[in-house]
Amino acid sequence: RLREVIARTGVTTVFSEVLASDALARTLAEEAGVRTGVLDPIEGLSDKTADQDYFSLMRGNLAALRKANGC
């Protein structure tokens, strides 16, 4: 069903979150012929993001969404 929605609506990217496995997103994107992307819900800062704050993480999310939507 999701593949049908992707094809019908022109979705270009299937997103996953940094705190969850991206396996389902990768499989769905591969089968639908679209890209994958990652969004950060800021629920769990890691060593990699410890120097960032809410605004910098959300700017990163916005950049990922803009790229996915060709903005």
C-alpha positions in Angstrom: 0.0 0.0 0.0 2.8 2.4 0.8 4.4 1.8 -2.6 1.1 2.8 -4.2 0.9 6.0 -2.1 4.5 6.9 -3.0 3.9 6.3 -6.8 0.6 8.2 -6.7 1.7 11.2 -4.8 5.2 11.7 -6.1 7.0 11.1 -2.9 10.8 11.3 -3.5 12.2 10.3 -0.1 11.3 7.9 2.7 12.5 9.2 6.0 13.6 7.4 9.1 14.7 8.7 12.5 18.2 8.6 14.0 16.9 6.7 17.0 15.3 3.9 15.1 16.4 1.3 12.6 16.3 2.5 9.0 15.8 -1.1 7.7 12.1 -0.6 6.8 12.7 2.8 5.2 15.5 1.4 3.1 13.5 -1.6 2.0 10.5 0.5 1.1 12.6 3.2 -0.7 14.4 0.6 -2.7 11.2 -1.2 -3.8 9.6 2.2 -4.6 12.7 3.5 -6.4 13.1 6.6 -4.2 15.7 7.9 -1.8 16.1 7.7 1.9 16.7 10.4 4.4 17.1 10.8 8.1 15.4 13.2 10.5 16.4 13.9 14.1 13.5 14.1 16.6 16.0 15.4 19.3 14.7 12.8 21.7 18.1 11.4 22.4 21.3 13.4 21.9 24.3 11.2 21.2 28.0 11.8 21.3 27.7 12.8 17.7 25.1 15.5 18.4 26.0 16.5 21.9 27.3 19.9 20.8 24.0 20.7 19.0 20.8 22.2 20.3 17.2 22.1 19.3 17.5 24.8 16.7 20.6 23.3 15.0 19.0 19.9 14.8 15.8 21.3 13.4 17.8 23.3 10.8 19.4 19.9 9.8 15.9 18.4 9.5 14.7 21.4 7.4 17.7 20.9 5.1 16.9 17.2 4.6 13.2 18.1 3.9 14.2 20.8 1.4 16.6 18.4 -0.4 13.9 15.7 -0.5 11.4 18.2 -2.0 13.7 20.0 -4.4 13.5 23.4 -2.5 
